[in-house]
Amino acid sequence: MLTLNQLLKKPRINKSYKSKSLKLKHNPQKRAVCLRVLTMAPKKPNSANRRVVKVNIIQYGTKLTAKIPGESHNLQQHSTVLLSGARARDLIGVRYIAIRGKYDLSPVAKRAQSRSRYGVKKHI
């Protein structure tokens, strides 16, 4: 416990919330260019290889890793993707996801449920 004199010298500061997706610089989404498309093995107990992409946010010049959600994708080197801050729990160090159906990343084909997450329009 601090004494009164210590508190008068240096008052307590309420530490504000620190975002975990700091590389987006407090933007909800950011455009980036693919440097490399690869797969990663998740942490135990999961085992299926996950598709990830190493990207470069041109505006800031920062390189990071983002997960590609859903089945199959059409990304290549130099493709443009839209990134969002969202943690991939079973992938170490991956704090971003690529948004499907924007720029060069195509939506998931024949998707019927959870369509907004995978960039699919409603087919009537």
N, C-alpha and C positions, 0 to 999 in steps of 0.2 A: 504494500500500500504506500502511495506517495504522501509525503508531508505537504502541508499547506504552502510552505516556501517553495518546494519543488514545483508544485502546480502553478504558482504565480509566475515562476521563471519560465516554465515551458508547459502551457496548458495541453490537455488531452485533445487529440485531433481525431475526428470520426473518419476512419478510413473508408473511402468510397469504393463501390463495387468495381472490380477490374474485369473487363471482358476477356474471355479466353480466345476469341477470334480477333486478336489485335492487328493481324496483318491486313485486315480489310479496312483499317483506320476508321472504325465506327460507321461504316456504310453497310446497309443490309445485304447488298450484292455487289460484286465487282467483276469486271471482264478481265480475262486472262488468256494467255497463249500457251498451248501445250508444248512442253519440251520433250516429254517422253511418256509413252503409255506402257504400263507394266502391271504385273499382278503381285499381290502381297499375301503372305500366309498370316491368318489371324492368331490371336492369343489362344491358349488353351481355354476351354475344351473344344472350341470350334476348329474346323479343319478345311473348309472349302476355300479355294483361292479367291481373293477379292480383286476386282479390277480397280486400279488407281491410276492417276495421271499426275505427273510432275508438271507444274505450271509456273509461269512467270507473270506477275501482275505488272504490266508495262508501266503504268503510271508511277508506281513506287519502286520498280525494279527488284521486288522481293520474290523469291522462289519458295514454293510450298507444295505440299502433297494434298490432293483431293480425291475423294472416293467417287466412282461412277456408279450411281444406283441402277438397279434393274438388270434385266437380262440383255446381253449383247449390246454393242455400241459401234459407232462408226468413226471414232476419234483416231486421228493420226497426229504426227508431229506437225507443228505450225497451225493446228486447228484452234479456233477461238471458242472459249467456253465461258459460261456465267457461273461464278462461285458464290456460295452462301456459307455462312458459318454454321456448321452442324457437326457434332462429334461422331465419328465412327467408333463405337465402343470397343469392338474387338480388333481394331487396327491401331497399332502403337504409333503415336505422333500424327495421326490424321485428324484434323479438326475442321475440315471443310468438305463440302460436297459440291459436285457439278450439277447444275440444274438442267434436266432433260427438256428438249423441245425448244431450246434457245440457242441462237447462233449455229455453230456447226454440230452440236450434239443432238442427234435425232431422238424423237420420243420412242418409248418402248412399243414395239409392234404388237397388235392384238391384245391390248391391255383393257380389261373390263372393270376392274375394281381399283380403288386408290389412284384414279387417273390423274388428278391434279399434281401429285407428287412425281409422276413420270411423264408429264407433258402431253397427255393424250386427250383429244377432243371427244365429245360425246357423239357416238354414231347412232342415229335413229333408225 
